[in-house]
Amino acid sequence: MQEPKRFPAVLNLVVVILTVLYCCFGLLGYIAFGALTADIILFNFDKSVIAIFVIKILYCISLLLSVPLQIFPCVKLIDDKILQLMQDKEAQGHQ
């Protein structure tokens, strides 16, 4: 990162852009289907269309692959703490 001090501003901008994008997508779904809009927008589409089936499968795959990305930072932190504890115990054992 060339300018770390700009990171908070860039992060805020990205969050605002994504929020507007998600709101627009939700609004378009509501405009298209009205009060009958399902919680999961993919349930509103015709089940017999093969393209919708493919999109649903790809959506499931993206969900399955995104979970490890979300969990990775937690696992890394826990792994570092356990490694540090083991190194501390080993160092105490050699004294």
Summary of the structure (lengths in Angstrom):
residues: 95
radius of gyration: 22.6
end to end distance: 41.3
largest distance: 72.0
contacts: 172
relative contact order: 0.04
helix: 85%
strand: 0%
